[in-house]
């Protein structure tokens, strides 16, 4: 069973390459927004597509955006996973 922690870890992994490349030495925190981490709308689309494929869910366009924190996004995605079962 997928947990909220699994989803959060997946999100951190999904942003790490882009973020680390531009901000070496800075820690990723749960209250960071995607915008804080340097993700733009194209990065967000790619990340959302990967998460949808990984967890076999559909994430509506208006649900996750660059102003969400990692914590907010992981909680939202976890709810979508639970509701898809």
NUPAZA-417259 format. One record per atom (N, C-alpha, C): residue in one letter; z, x, y. Coordinates in steps of 0.05 Angstrom, whole numbers, plus 5000, padded with zeros to 4 digits. Layout:
N
AZXY/...
END
This chain:
85
X500050174976/X500050005000/X500050185025/X498350115043/X498150265069/X500550185087/X501750385099/X504050335117/X503150385146/X504750295165/X504250355193/X504150655198/X505850805184/X505851095187/X503251215177/X502051105156/X499451195146/X497351155167/X497350925180/X495450865201/X495751055225/X498251095233/X498851275255/X497851555249/X498351655225/X497451925217/X494451945217/X493151725208/X490151725209/X489151735237/X490451585256/X489551595284/X489951875296/X492151995290/X492652265300/X490452455290/X489852435264/X487752605252/X485052545266/X484552295272/X481952215284/X481552325312/X483752365327/X483452465354/X483952765356/X485152885336/X486053165337/X483753355344/X481453335331/X479253525335/X478353525364/X477853295375/X476953265403/X479053355422/X481553265417/X483753325435/X484453625435/X484753735411/X485554015409/X483454205421/X480954135418/X478854295429/X479154315460/X479954105473/X480154105502/X482954175512/X484954155496/X487754185505/X489454345486/X488654595481/X490054755461/X493054785469/X494754765449/X497654795453/X499154555462/X497854335467/X499154085475/X499653915451/X502053805448/X502653625426/X501653345431/X500853215410/X500052935411/X502552765406/X503052575425/X505452415423/X504652115419/X506451965408/X505751685402/X505351515427/X506451605450/X506051455475/X503651555491/X502151745481/X499651835493/X497551615490/X496051575512/X493751385509/X491351555500/X489351405490/X486851545482/X485551685506/X485851565530/X484751685554/X486251945560/X488951945557/X490552185561/X489552405543/X488652335520/X487852535500/X484952615503/X483652515524/X480952595530/X478752445515/X479352225503/X477252075489/X475851885508/X473251875506/X471651695522/X470751465504/X469051285516/X468251045501/X466651115476/X465051325477/X463551395453/X465351515431/X467351675439/X469351765420/X470851535407/X471451335423/X472951105413/X471250945393/X468650905399/X466950775380/X466850915353/X466451175354/X466351335329/X468951315314/X471251335328/X473851315315/X474251045303/X473550825317/X473850555307/X472150515282/X469650605283/X467950575259/X469150715235/X470250955239/X471451105217/X473950955206/X475550845224/X477950705215/X477150445200/X475150305211/X474150065197/X473250135168/X471850345166/X470850425139/X473150515121/X475050675132/X477250775117/X479050545106/X479650345123/X481450135115/X480149875108/X477449865108/X475949635101/X476749385118/X476749425144/X477449215163/X475249205185/X475448995201/X473748975225/X475648965249/X475149145268/X476749155292/X475149035315/X475948805325/X474448685347/X474348865371/X472148855387/X471749035409/X474049035429/X475148805435/X477148785456/X479948875447/X480348945421/X483049005411/X483949285417/X482249485413/X483049765417/X481349875440/X482649995460/X481250115482/X482550375491/X481350515510/X482350785517/X485050785530/X485950545540/X488650535553/X490850465533/X490150425508/X492250385487/X493650645481/X496250635475/X497550865464/X496950885434/X497451115423/X497051145394/X498850955379/X501350925389/X503150735375/X502150445376/X501250355400/X500150085402/X497750045384/X495950245384/X493550215367/X494250215338/X496150385329/X496850395301/X498150125292/X499850015309/X501149755303/X499049535301/X497049535319/X494949335319/X493249365294/X492449605287/X490849645264/X492349575238/X494949645238/X496549575214/X496649265211/X496949115232/X496948825231/X494248725220/X492048845229/X489448765220/X489148815190/X490249045181/X490149105152/X491748895136/X494148835146/X495848635132/X494448365131/X493148285153/X491848025154/X489248015138/X488148245131/X485648245116/X486048215086/X488548225077/X489148215048/X489347925039/
END
